[in-house]
Amino acid sequence: MYINNTISSLLDKEEIERVKKELKEHYDVKTIKKVDYILGIKIKRMKNEIQISQKIYVNCMLEKLSIVSCKPRSTLLPVRILFSSSNGPETNEKKEEIKKVSY
């Protein structure tokens, strides 16, 4: 069983420890500090930012579908979009709503 860092971004430290303790009762749990690649997403950490990229996954899909030679097109989202804690939920109620979203 593998649980990614998503849990740590949604819960406070006490809740994380509680969840880890519960999991340890049933599973062999190992804590991995840094993950550079998970679920098709490359994660690059720098001093004041985190970059995420699905380039490897996209290239793999292009090869699988035999469309590697297609020309790139722009997307609806701007390149190098910046997220920060100020972009996040403003209230605990909104944080609870976000926790319910399955992805």
Buried (B, 14 or more C-beta within 10 A) or exposed (E): EEEEEEEEEBBEEEEBEEBEEEBEEEEEEEEEEEEEEBEEBBBEEEEEEEEEEEEEBEEEEEEEEEEEEEEEEEEEEEEEEEEEEEEEEEEEEEEEEEEEEEE
